[in-house]
């Protein structure tokens, strides 16, 4: 988890220090660009238009509660968790913490992976967002293939 958190933070520092805001470099033709953007909101820039006075404390507070809850859950129940839940937490937690740090320090999250299909733009995200998405996949995929919606016979 520390490695993922470090990768996220170091990638954002590198982007802020080396890539001018809104500059784009094609990484994978017609699919992924490297574009430095500041995202004051959450996914798909949701809440970005709210005033800093309301938005920053709200997002920092919610993120802090989520990270604290995951840390508690992970610490309290680690030995009872299955592989998928452990892996999910191991991805979501550093991603959430990385974006929390950005919001608390800068008031925005540094995003840089611009996903598109030719001229159609989808979204811009960062490594923390990728880790969170991977973690959610670890939580959801087993549910899709289990008969009763549970990945383990253990109850936590």
Number of C-alpha atoms within 10 A of each C-alpha: 14 10 9 19 21 13 17 22 23 12 18 22 13 10 19 17 10 10 17 12 15 12 12 16 13 12 13 11 10 14 17 19 19 22 23 25 23 19 21 24 19 16 13 12 13 11 16 16 10 12 10 13 8 10 19 21 14 12 21 19 14 13 19 17 12 16 19 14 13 17 13 12 14 18 10 11 11 13 9 14 17 14 12 19 21 18 18 21 24 21 25 25 25 26 28 20 20 23 26 24 17 17 23 17 11 13 20 23 24 27 24 28 22 22 19 17 11 10 8 10 13 11 14 24 23 22 23 29 23 16 23 20 16 19 22 18 16 21 19 16 12 16 14 12 11 11 9 9 11 13 20 16 7 9 7 9
